């Protein structure tokens, strides 16, 4: 069986949804974002990373997401939308939104997914949960 650091990181990464209140260091954020830039893509790197660390804005995003969930067809999402305690962002101090350029002539779902996976693996490799 082949074992190396990359395969270990892939196997150990989990979505923990429990975050420390402290902000991540700038060099950690930059390392994670840089890893996202190296994701495979269709040739034009038409993705964009939006970093949000402002607590007030994160709280507003949580409220908007919960309001949208209230009107979803899936019952469990409706329940989460009405749950006073639930936080869609699980209290994460940093949110990275991966989005695609709407003007791109090709679908960007796979490109954005690959970039997201690079972000997640990079975060895991430096001890940051997701």
N, C-alpha and C positions, 0 to 999 in steps of 0.2 A: 504494500500500500504506500502510495506517495503522500508524504506529509511535508508541508512547508508553511511559512508564516501566512501567506495569502489564503491558503485553504483553511488554516486554523481560524482566521478572522471571519471568513465566510460562514464557517460552521458555528462559531460562538455568538455571532451577532443576533440580538433579540430586540424586539420592541418592548422596552421596559415601562414606559409611560409613567415614570416616577422621576422627578427632576429636583435637583438642588435649587435653592433660591438664588444662588450666586450666578453671575454672568460668566460666560466662557471668556477665555483670554483672546485678545485680538489675533495673536499668532496661531492659535488653534482654529479660529474661524477662517483665517486666510488659508491655512493648510487644507481644511475641508473644502473650501470653495475652489481652490486650485485643483484638487482631485476631480471635482465635477467637470472642470474644463477639459480633462483628458478622456472623457467618456467617448465611446464610439458614436459616430453620427453620420448623417447622410451627406456631409461635406460642407455645410455652411454654418455649423454651430449656431443654429437659430434659437437656442434656448436663452433664458435670462434667469438670473438668480436675484431674488429680492430678499434682503435680510431685514428682519424686524426684531428689534431688541427693546423697544419702548413699551414699558409695562401697560400704560394707558391704551396704546393702540392694540396690543395683544388682547386686552380685556374687551375692547370694542369688537375685534374680530371674533372672539368667542361668542359674544352676544349675537352678532349677525349670523354666525354659523348655526347657533342654537335656534334662532328664529326660522331659518331655512329648514332645519331638521323637523320642526313642528309641522311643516306642510308636506313632508315626504310621504311616499306611499308605503314604505316599510315601517311597520308598527314599532319596532325597537328604536328606530331613529326618532320617531315622533316622541317616544317616551324620554329619550335623552334630551330632546329639545325642551321638554317641560320640566326636567329635573333641575331644581334650584341649585344643587351642589355641583353637578357635573360641569367640567370644564373641557371643552373640545380639544384644547391644546395641552391639557394635563399640567398646566402651570409651567410649561417650558419657558425659560428666560430668553431663548432665541428661536425664531422661526425662520426657516429658509423656504421660500416659495420658488418652485421651479416652474417656469412657464415658457411657452413657445411663442415665437413671432407669428402673429396672425397673417402676415403678408407672405409667409413662406409658401412656395408652390408645392411642397410635399407635406404629408402628415407628420407631425412631430411627436406623437405619442411615444414611440419607441425611443427616440432620441432623449426625450425628457425623462423617461423611465431609466435609461442607462445612466444619465447624469445623476439622477436621484440615488441610484444604487451606489455609484462611486462616492457620493456625499456620505451615505450611510456607512459604507465600509471604511472610509477614511476616518469618520467620527469614532467608530468602534476601535480602530487601530491606535488611536491616541487616548483612549479611555473615556470618550464621551458617549453617553447613551442616547438612544433615539426612541 
